[in-house]
């Protein structure tokens, strides 16, 4: 399985406290029009921690149906319980997901042997291609490079999403094993891909899918000069996406553009601070977008 390009970690829109599936389908259509390589439903950006199991699976099903085979669907089905991750991943496979994004088990802080067994169990028992998700800032546990190398020997463990803010991990991983690497931070897409990553799981592409897709295409083609110019043109937008906890800023910008009716997030996430609005307005204007809503 070849994973390269822009994979959008899509937001989960709400309306009156419930998932707005019609809005989700419209967002998927915009992503397809923007030329993304894939969509990642119910990752952290999709507020997976606050969705019930039925909602979680309905979001995945809705995305798969809306995509209708036109791009890759990487379903977020990780958990800090291996049994729960198995249940979600089996269901996603039955729904037609192309792969699964599996976050490092969080809170219980397993040993590296526990991390290894967790991911191997999911790959072996479900049979769906697995993308490891290394984000120690959220999980308190890193997938150490030797563990990645052990896991990479399983043909169903096909990639690792690196969201630890370390470009150095790309070099160390490439020297340790043969596994696809995807950037997990928009602002590190350029340096990571310059070192051998093949794409990004993007938050910014919720709003600017064509631009992020173009950045990855330029980098895959080895056009580093044009890619560098585009990176700097998008950099302020990338940073604006994280001025408050993700996905608060991206949902707010989608609402400003009239693409979703409700920018709300679920507790414990809080609505965007009013003081953040000018930054988001400038970010939208920096990529040529004009707000339609307040």
Residue pairs with C-beta under 8 A, 6 or more apart in sequence:
1 98
1 99
1 129
1 158
2 180
2 198
3 37
3 38
3 72
3 99
3 131
3 158
3 159
3 180
3 182
3 198
3 199
4 37
4 180
4 198
4 199
4 216
4 220
5 36
5 37
5 38
5 198
5 199
5 213
5 216
5 217
5 220
6 35
6 36
6 37
6 38
6 199
6 200
6 202
6 205
6 209
6 212
6 213
6 215
6 216
7 36
7 37
7 38
7 39
7 40
7 72
7 74
7 182
7 199
7 200
7 201
7 202
8 31
8 36
8 38
8 39
8 40
8 201
8 202
8 205
8 206
8 209
8 212
9 40
9 43
9 44
9 45
9 46
9 76
9 201
9 202
9 203
9 206
10 24
10 27
10 28
10 31
10 39
10 40
10 41
10 45
10 46
10 63
10 206
11 27
11 45
11 46
11 47
11 206
11 247
11 250
11 251
11 254
11 260
12 19
12 24
12 41
12 42
12 46
12 47
12 51
12 59
13 19
13 20
13 23
13 24
13 27
13 251
13 254
13 260
13 261
13 262
14 20
14 262
14 264
14 265
14 266
15 23
15 261
15 262
16 262
17 264
17 266
19 51
19 55
19 58
19 59
20 260
20 261
20 262
21 58
21 59
21 62
23 260
23 261
24 59
24 62
24 63
24 66
25 62
25 66
26 259
27 206
27 254
27 259
27 260
28 39
28 62
28 63
28 66
28 67
29 66
30 209
30 259
31 39
31 71
31 205
31 209
32 67
32 70
32 71
33 209
33 210
34 205
34 208
34 209
34 210
34 213
35 209
35 210
35 213
35 214
36 71
36 205
36 209
36 212
36 213
37 71
37 72
37 199
37 213
37 216
38 71
38 72
38 73
38 74
38 98
39 63
39 67
39 71
39 72
39 73
39 74
40 46
40 73
40 74
40 75
40 76
40 101
40 201
41 59
41 60
41 62
41 63
41 73
41 75
41 76
42 48
42 51
42 56
42 59
42 60
42 75
42 76
42 77
43 76
43 101
43 133
43 201
44 76
44 103
44 135
44 138
44 246
45 203
45 206
45 246
45 247
45 250
46 59
46 76
46 247
47 247
47 265
47 266
47 269
48 56
48 76
50 266
50 267
50 269
51 59
53 88
56 77
56 88
57 88
57 91
57 92
57 95
60 73
60 75
60 77
60 91
60 92
60 95
60 97
61 95
63 73
64 73
64 95
64 96
64 97
67 73
72 98
72 99
73 96
73 97
73 98
73 99
74 97
74 98
74 99
74 100
74 101
74 131
74 201
75 89
75 92
75 95
75 97
75 99
75 100
75 101
76 100
76 101
76 103
77 85
77 88
77 89
77 91
77 92
77 97
77 100
77 101
77 102
78 85
78 88
78 100
78 101
78 102
78 103
78 104
78 105
78 133
79 85
79 88
79 103
79 105
80 105
80 106
80 107
80 108
81 105
82 105
82 117
82 118
82 121
82 122
85 102
85 118
85 122
86 121
86 122
86 125
86 126
89 100
89 102
89 122
89 126
89 128
90 126
92 100
92 128
93 100
93 126
93 127
93 128
97 128
98 129
99 128
99 129
99 130
99 131
99 158
100 122
100 126
100 128
100 129
100 130
100 131
101 131
101 133
101 161
101 201
102 119
102 122
102 130
102 131
102 132
102 133
103 133
103 135
103 138
103 139
104 115
104 132
104 133
104 134
104 135
104 136
104 139
104 141
104 142
104 143
105 114
105 115
105 118
105 139
105 141
106 138
106 139
106 140
106 141
107 139
107 140
109 140
109 141
110 118
110 141
112 144
112 146
112 147
115 141
115 143
115 147
116 147
116 150
116 151
119 130
119 132
119 151
119 157
120 151
120 154
120 157
122 130
123 130
123 154
123 156
123 157
124 154
124 156
127 156
128 156
129 156
129 157
129 158
130 154
130 156
130 157
130 158
131 158
131 159
131 160
131 161
131 182
132 143
132 148
132 151
132 157
132 159
132 160
132 161
133 160
133 161
133 163
133 184
134 142
134 143
134 148
134 160
134 161
134 162
134 163
134 164
134 169
134 184
135 161
135 163
135 164
135 184
136 142
136 164
137 163
137 164
137 165
142 164
143 151
143 160
145 169
145 172
145 173
145 176
146 176
148 160
148 173
148 176
148 177
148 179
149 173
149 176
149 177
151 157
151 179
152 177
152 178
152 179
153 177
157 179
158 179
158 180
159 179
159 180
159 181
159 182
160 173
160 179
160 180
160 181
160 182
161 182
161 183
161 184
161 201
162 169
162 170
162 173
162 181
162 182
162 183
162 184
162 185
162 192
162 197
163 183
163 184
163 185
163 201
164 184
165 185
165 188
167 188
167 191
167 192
167 195
170 181
170 192
170 195
170 196
170 197
171 195
173 179
173 181
174 181
174 195
174 196
180 198
181 192
181 196
181 197
181 198
182 197
182 198
182 199
182 200
182 201
183 189
183 192
183 193
183 197
183 199
183 200
183 201
184 200
184 201
185 200
186 200
186 202
186 203
186 204
186 205
186 212
186 234
186 238
186 241
187 235
187 238
187 239
189 197
189 200
189 202
189 212
189 215
189 216
189 219
189 231
190 215
190 219
190 227
190 228
190 231
192 200
193 199
193 200
193 216
193 219
193 220
194 219
194 224
198 220
199 216
199 220
200 212
200 216
202 212
203 241
203 242
203 246
203 247
203 250
204 212
204 234
204 237
204 238
204 241
204 250
205 211
205 212
205 213
206 247
206 250
206 254
207 237
207 241
207 250
207 253
207 254
207 257
207 284
207 287
207 289
208 234
208 237
208 287
208 289
211 230
211 234
211 287
212 234
214 230
215 227
215 230
215 231
215 234
218 224
218 226
218 227
218 230
219 227
233 286
233 287
234 287
236 282
236 283
236 286
237 283
237 284
237 286
237 287
240 249
240 279
240 280
240 282
240 283
241 249
241 250
241 253
241 283
242 249
243 249
243 276
243 279
243 280
244 272
244 273
244 276
245 269
247 265
248 265
248 269
248 270
248 271
248 272
249 272
249 276
249 280
251 260
251 263
251 264
251 265
252 263
252 272
252 276
252 277
252 280
253 280
253 283
253 284
254 260
254 263
255 261
255 262
255 263
255 293
256 280
256 281
256 284
256 291
256 292
256 293
256 294
257 284
257 289
257 291
257 292
257 293
258 292
258 293
263 271
263 272
264 271
265 271
272 280
281 291
284 290
284 291
